[in-house]
Amino acid sequence: MLTTQSIIEDNVPGERQPFALKDQNIVASPSRTSSDVSKTNATMLPSGQATIENSKESTKDCICDSNEAEQKKQFDYVCLTRFAETIDDEDLDDGCQEWSINDFEYIRTLGSGGTATVFRAREKQSGYHVALKVQNNGDDAVCEIDVHEPLDHPSIVKMIDYFFSDESFGPSDNMTDPQPEASGEEDETKQKRRYLVMILELCDGGSLFDIVRDAQHGYLPEKRAKAYFRNALDAMGYFHSKDFIHCDCKSLNFLLQAKDDRLKLADFGMSVPNDCREVIGGSPVYMSPEHLMAWRHLTDDFDHRSDIYSLGVVLFEMLVGYLPYEVLNNDDAEDDENSLIASLEQLGIDDNDDEFRPPILDLRKLDDQTADEPFYIPPPVFPDFVSGEAQDLISRLMEPCLEDRISLSEAKGHPWFQDT
């Protein structure tokens, strides 16, 4: 039987020149797909890797600092008055029906994924800008609300409210047109409510993915990375205190609030309770050994410490500028291999040159336990410009053995944070 220890490999690949690797998001459900990511000044991405529009910040996007405080005050009042409206008892379990799509003005599309689209929008009465995450009304979406709504932490994207709608939002070509599940017992009103709309805090500094990609040298200076990673550790510590596992911790799901220069954790569509033994997926390059095995139903030894491993991958990405592995998957292995070869050719690297070929996380071998070469996760390889303290912290966060992995509190006290 495959064990966690059996996927640990001691051989360290040779050092290579930095280059960008594609994040690949693999999930159990075919509806949760991924695509390449381009620049955004955006906010919370939908579950799974999102597609972001290329666009510059327009005049319409900008919120004048002198007006923002007053707009926020008016928006808070709008939220209170909406909440205070009387609604029929039969509607109490259906969320905040007093909100309507017509309460918001479309500004632009921020991102779209397999199950949702995120828009920048202006609440008409106050003029305040928010993010609207519009997705198919289903069990997964409702579960995300149950997880996200109670969260209250400065380093977590705030969920303001939610409502159901039978109308989509924004340009028609930016929204999928899902059909409600057919059921003879289903209430006609609920059949009409095809969309679940989450009103979210707008983070206008972009995702951590964008920040790293657009950095001057293609990676973050360690001083800046320390500030952001403190935010990430604080957010994940708070989230774990609520007895949940995020399961999709990656650079795309950390967003920057520009005015405070604070990084915020987002997207709880894949989160599960800490005692859950059913894992729906994640992004394999960020997933711990036990997460990968639980995803393939090979173990139930899986808990919140998997997110700590993922944070190590995020820190590696911040400091190095690319991901530690390239992922090959059974579903589209040929496409992944062609993508990898194309990336190497673009960089002028010979695909047959093992010294420069990036480490490969081959999920095909995870499924095939009879393969001549068993599945393993190679250790990360660091370029010389990453400090020894940072390398040590990342290695301890990405420790393959669950019992030996550093805790969040230990990570906060690591010497890397003391070296300013």
N, C-alpha and C positions, 0 to 999 in steps of 0.2 A: 504494500500500500504506500502511496506517495505521502511523504511527511514534509513538514516545513523545512527540516534540516536537509532533506534530500535535494532541495532546490537552491542550496547555498553553494557557491563556487568560490574557491580561493584564488583562482588565477585572475590576475588583473591585466586587462588589455593595455597595450602600449599607449602612451600619450598621443594626442592628436591635436590639430589646430581647431580652434573654436569655429562652429558653424551652427546655423539654425536648424532645428529639427521640428518636424510637424507633430503637434499633439494630436493623438488619435483617441477618440472617445468610443469605447465599445460597451454596449449594454445588452441586457437580455432581451429587451423588447425591440422589435424592428422599427417601432415608431420613434425610438430615441436614437436618431442618427446624428452624424457630425459632418462638418465641412470646414474648409480652411477659414482662417480668421483674418480680417483686415482691420484697419484703424477705426477707433471709435472714441468719441468724447463722452462715453455713454454711462449706462447704469446696469442694473441687474440683468444677467443673461438668462435665457430659459434653460430648463434642464437639458443636459447634453451640450455639446459644443455648438456655439451659435455662429451664424453668419452675420457679419456686421457691415453696414453700408459705409463706404468711403465718403466722407464729407467733412468740410471745414465748419467750424462753429459759425453759424450765421447770426445776423443781427437779431433775428427772431428768437434764437436760442438763448441769448444773453439775458441775465437777470441783473439789473442795475443794483449795486450794493445798497444804495440809499433807499431803494424801494423794497428790497427783499424782506427786511425785518417787518415792515408794515404788511406786506403781502402774506407773510407767514402768520402774523397775528390774525389777519382776516380769515385765512384758510383754516386755522385752528378753530375759529368761531364757527365757520361753515360746518366743520366736522362735528362740533358739539350740537349744533342745531339739527343737523341731519340725524344724529344719533337720538335726539330727543323727540323726533317725530313719532306719532302714534302709528303703529302698524297692527294689522290683524293678527290675532294669535296664530292662525294657520300659517302665517308667513315668518314667524319668529325663527324657525329652524332653517330658513332659506337665506340667512345672511342679511346684509344691510340693503334691503330693496329700495330704500329711499334714494340711493345713488343711481345715476343713469349715465349712459354713454354720452348723452347730450349735455352733461355738466362739464365736459372737457373739450378743449380745442386741440386738434392734432397739430403738433409741431414737426416731428419727423420720426421715422422709424429708426430705432437704435439697434435692434437685432432680432433674428428669428431662428428658431430651431425646429425640431421635429414635432413638438407639441405646443409651442407657444411663440408669441411675438411680443416684443417689448417696444413701447412707444414713449417718446418724450411728449408730454401733454401739458396744457395750461388749464387750470381750473378756472372757469369763466368768471365766477363771482368775485374771487379774490385776486386773480391774476397769477397765482402761485404755480410754479412748475413742479411737476411730479413725474414719476414713471408709471406707466400702466402696463402690466403684464397680462396679456389676454391669451387664454388658452381654452382648449376644449373642456367642457364641463364633464368631469369624470372622477372616479374614486381617487386616482393618483393626485389630481389637482387639489381635491378637498383635503387629502392627507397632508399635502404641503402646507396648506393654510393652518391646519391643526398644529404643525410643528413651528411655523414661522410667527404666527400672530402673537403668542405670549412673549416672544423674545424682546428684551429691552437692555441693550448694551451699546456703548458709544462706538464699538468696533464691529457692529453687526448692522447691515442695512435694515432700516426700520420698515415694517409693514404697517401702513396707516389704516387701511380698511380694505374691504372687498365687497363685491356685489356680483349678481348674476345678470346676464343680458341675452336677449335674443338677437341683438345687433352686434356686428363686428365694429372695429374702430380703425380709422385711417384708410389709406388707399386700398381698394379691393384687391389689388395684385400682391399686397403684402400679407394677406391673411389666408390661411387655409379655410376651407368651408366644411367643417366636420359635420357629420350627420349624427343625431342622437341615436343611442342604442334603442332598437325596436323592442317594445315590450307591451303586451296587451294590458298589463296591470299598471303601466306607468301613467302618471297623471299628465293630462294634456298640457297643463301650464309648464310642468317641468320639461316636457319634450321641447317646448319652444325655447327654453333657456339653454342655448347651445354653447354659450361662452361664460367662463368664470374670469372676472377681472380683478386683479390685485392692484391696489393703489400703494405705490412704494416711494420711499425716499429717493430722490434723484441724486446720484453720485456723478458729478460732471467732470471728474478728472480721468475717466477711462478705467479700463481694467489693468491689473498688474501685468498681464500679458502685453498690452499696448505699451505700458511704461518701460518695460524691459526692452522690448523691440525697438523703441524710439530713443533709447538712451544713447548718449554721445558715442560710447565705445561698444554698444550692443549689450551691455550689462551694467548693473548698478554699482556705484561705489559702495564700499562696505559700510561707511557711515550712514548713508541713506538707507541701505538695506536693513541695518540694525533697527532703525526707527519703524520701518514698515513691518519687520518681522516681530517686533514687540507687539504691535497691534494684532498681528495674526495669532500669536500665542495667547494674548488676552482673550480674543474672540473665541478661539477654540476651547480654551479653558472654561469660559462661561457656558458655552454650548454643551460641553461634556457634563457640566454640573447639573444640566437639565436632563441627564440620562439619555442623550441621543448621540448617534454616530453620524457624521456628515456624509461620508461615503463618496464624496466627489470634490475633495479639497484639491484645487488646482489654481493656477494663476488667473484663469478666466473668471473665477468665482471670488476673486478679491477685487474690490472696486475702490477707487480713490475719491474721497470727499476733498476737493481741491482747496476750499477755503481754510480747512483745518489741516491739510496735508495728512489726513488720517486714512489708513487702509481699512476697509470694511468687508467682512465675510458676507457672502450672498448665496442665493440659490440652494434651497433646501428640498428640492424635488426628489432627491435620492436618499434623503436622511431616513434612518430607521432607529427605533428604540434600542438602547444598549443591550437588551436581552434578546434582541431579534436574531433568529437563525436563518432568515431568508434574505439574501442579498440580491438586489435587482441589477447591479452593475456598477459602473464607474468609468474612469479613464485609466486604462491599464498601465500606462507609463508612470502614473502617480500611485498605483495601488500596491499595497504591501504584499508580501508572499502569502500571508494568511487570508487577505482579502481576495486575491486571485483564486486561491484554493476554495474559499467559501463560495465565490461566484460560480465555480465549476462543480460545486456540491461535493468537494473532496474533504471538507473539514467543517466542523461547527465551532472551532476554536477561533472566534472572531469577536473583537470588542473595540472600544473607543481608541485603543492604542494604534489601530490601523491609520487613523487620521494623523497621528504623530509622524509615522513614516511618510505620509503624503506631504506633510509640512517640510520634511527634509528635502523632498524633490523640489518643492516650491523654492526653498532657499537656494538650492543648487542652481535652479533656473535664474534666480535673481543675480547671483554672483558670477555665473559663467556665461549666461546669455543663450543657452540652449538646454534642451532636456537631456538627461543622462542616457537614455536608451531610445532606439527605434523599435516600434512594435510591429510584429507580423502576426496576423490573425487568420484563423481558418476561413472566415466568411469572405474575406477579400485578400487572401494572401498574395495572389499574383499581382493585384493592383498595388499592394503595399510594397512588394519587392521592386516593382517597376518605379514606384515613387522614390524609394530609397536610392536606386541606381541613378535615377534622374538627378536627385539632389547631389549625389557625389560627382556626377559628370559636370554639373553646373559649377561646382567648386574646383574643377580641374583635378579631382582625385580619382585614381584608377580603382575601379570596383574590386579588382583582384589584389589590391594592396592591403593585406590584412592589418598592417601597422596603422593605417589611417581609417580603416572602416570602423564606424561607430559600433558600440556594443548593441546587440540585437536581443530584444525580449520576444522570443518566438513562442507565441501562445499555442501554436500547432503541437508543440511537444508537451504542453500541459495536458492536452486532450489525449495524446498518444503515449501512454506509459510504456509501450513496448519499443519505442524508438531507440535506435543505437546510441544517440546522444540525448540524455535526459534533459528535461526542462530545468533551467536555473536562471537566477537573477544575478548578473555580474555586478561586482561592486562599482561604485562611481569612480570615474577617473577625473582628476582635477588638473587644470592648467596651473602654471607656476604663479600666476598673479593672484590666486586665491590664498589668503593667509592660512597659516597652520592651524590657528584657533578655529577659523571658519570650517576648514576641512574636517577637523575633529568633531565639531558640532553636527555637521551634516552627516558624517559617518555614524554618529551615535543615534541621530534621528532615524536614519535609514538602516539601522541594525536589523538584519533579516530575522534574528531570533526574537520572538515576541517578549520573552522574559528578560532579555538583556537590553531592550530598547530604553532609551532615556525617557523620563517623564516630562510633562510640560513644566512643572515647577523646577526640575533640575535644569531644563533647557534655559529657563529665565535666569538662572544663576550661573550659567556657563561663562568661563573666562572671556569668550569672544565679546560679550556685552560689556565687560569691564575695560577692554582695550579700546579706548576712545582716542 
